Amino acid sequence: MYKVIFRIKGGYGTSFRELRQANFTPIYFRKDKGEEYYITLFRGKDLSEVKEAILDLSYYLSKYGKYGDHNFATIYEVKNQNFGKVAGGALGALAGYYLGGLAGLFVGALGGIFLGELLDIEMGEKLVGVLGWPMSISR
């Protein structure tokens, strides 16, 4: 699995549709002074798949007048760990049961698993590289 951080400029609106078309799952979004900043996940086993998906994304974005710079995509390789999911699920279930009974147990467990997954991603990442906007796609 790979975590990719995108910095997108130009155009109007957000780029969620284009990210999903290129098989990226957005987990964080921020827009600041005309620049969109996305943290996404890509479930793939090979770095070449990620690079191909980034090229597809840049094509989809160029249709709407969006573009990137020399730091368009920052790629991190994420190890598949389970410690955060297990610990988060157990703590969330315990807190949910204490605060809300049996229904709180299920809701707390689901929330804890989600937060544990985010913790696993942050703890097990390794920088692979930074890709610029493809020159073959004109602005």
Secondary structure, 3 states (H helix, E strand, C coil): CEEEEEEEECCCCCCHHHHHHCCCEEEEEEEECCEEEEEEEECCCCHHHHHHHHHHHHHHHHCCCCECCCCCEEEEEECCCCHHHHHHHHHHHHHHHHHHHHHHHHHHHHHHHHHHHHHHHHHCEEEEEEECCCCCCCC
